Amino acid sequence: MRRTTAIAIASLFAIGCGDSSGSPHSDAGPGDDGGSIVPDAGGGVSRCGDDVCEGVENADNCCEDCGCGDGETCTEEGCVCIERIDVSYSTDLAAEQPSCDGTTQTFGPECNAAINRYCGGLDCATTGFGPVEHSDDTATVVCLAAEVLLTDFGELASFDAGCTSDNPYSLECNHAIHLLCAADGRATGFGLIENGGDIAVGCTPDANLVDTTYPALSGFHPACDGTPPVPGDNCNAAINRLCQSRGAVSGFGPVDFAGPTVTVACVP
């Protein structure tokens, strides 16, 4: 039986996206081109998208001009708690899990746990996934607010019988986690983020499922061609690059597969 251990999903959805470098000063007039208009309580208007945060504009209704909080990214839906971060294996991740030091392990169960713990200590995030890219001592991880669920292999096997303790990092377990999270009302999920005494996964509603193929993924990273191991750092990089090309922060997977089609999750 699983139980929810943390719920911290960003609910900051309004209008606007982009970054913010402007400081408040006089705005352009309502007749000027560009940007969406935000009504002013005093009867005037503020124009979202002109790089000026003023009037009634704020991070909730115009993060394009006003920016977001620490650990958040401005998207079309508003500020979302997700961030792609470059960290050090030898210091940041090894401090959380010594085996994830970039030499003993660069990807796998120890690094999943290290990323989960590292991200859980930052700003608004509750967990994370990756590395979505890595080179030498640098690993790129994705920290986000997600719902962390405790589960077990019996429950995961009820969603995909191929997911067992003998192959916890497999397409079958990715599929089981996806179905588990979807059954709980979330779009999909990732993991295992812990696989010691507790087995934990991360579920997120803020993901878009994208159907693709290994030939398409191999265009982003040649080694992600369907040759085992499929859940691995090569396909992590391919999925990350595919999702970024679609305007997302990053992505994970594959979370489902049928014939030549594989499904990945882009966030947010």
NORQUIBEL-V224754 format. One record per pair of residues at least 12 apart in sequence whose ideal C-beta (glycine too) atoms are under 6 Angstrom apart, sorted by the first residue. I is the first residue (numbers start at 1). GAP is how many residues later the second one is. Records with the same first field share a line. If there is no record, write none. Layout:
I->GAP, GAP
//
This chain:
2->147, 148, 149
3->147
5->143, 145
6->120, 142
7->140
8->118, 137
9->136
10->70, 71, 135
12->66, 67
13->64, 65
14->46, 47, 64
15->46
16->32, 46, 47, 48
17->47, 57, 58, 59
18->46, 56
20->45, 46, 47
22->29, 30, 31
24->29, 30
27->19, 25, 27
28->19, 22
30->15
34->15
35->12, 13, 14, 15
36->12
38->18, 19, 23
40->15, 16
48->14, 17
49->15
52->13
53->12, 13
59->20
63->15, 16
70->53
71->12, 51, 52, 53, 54
73->176
75->193
80->188
81->43, 63, 64
82->62, 167, 185, 186
83->60
84->58, 165, 166
85->56, 58
86->52, 54
87->52, 54
88->49
89->12, 13, 48, 50
90->47
92->26
93->21
96->18, 21, 22
97->13, 16, 17
100->14
102->35
106->28
107->126
109->86
112->81
113->81
115->13, 15, 26
116->77
119->24
122->21
124->21
125->18, 19, 20
126->19, 20, 22
127->19, 21, 66, 75
128->13, 14, 15
129->13, 61, 123
130->12
132->104, 108, 118
133->104
142->108
146->56, 57, 58
147->56
148->52, 54
149->52, 54
150->48, 50
151->48
152->47
153->12
156->20
159->17, 20, 21
160->12, 15, 16
163->13
168->24, 27
169->62
171->59, 86
174->57, 81
175->81
177->12, 14, 24
178->77, 78
181->22
186->17, 18, 19
187->18, 20
188->19, 67, 77
189->12, 13, 14
190->12, 62
206->61, 62
207->58, 60
208->58
209->54, 56
210->54, 56
211->50, 52
213->47
214->12
217->21
220->18, 21, 22
221->13, 16, 17
224->14
239->12, 14, 25
243->23
246->20
248->18
249->18
251->13, 14, 15
252->13
253->12
//
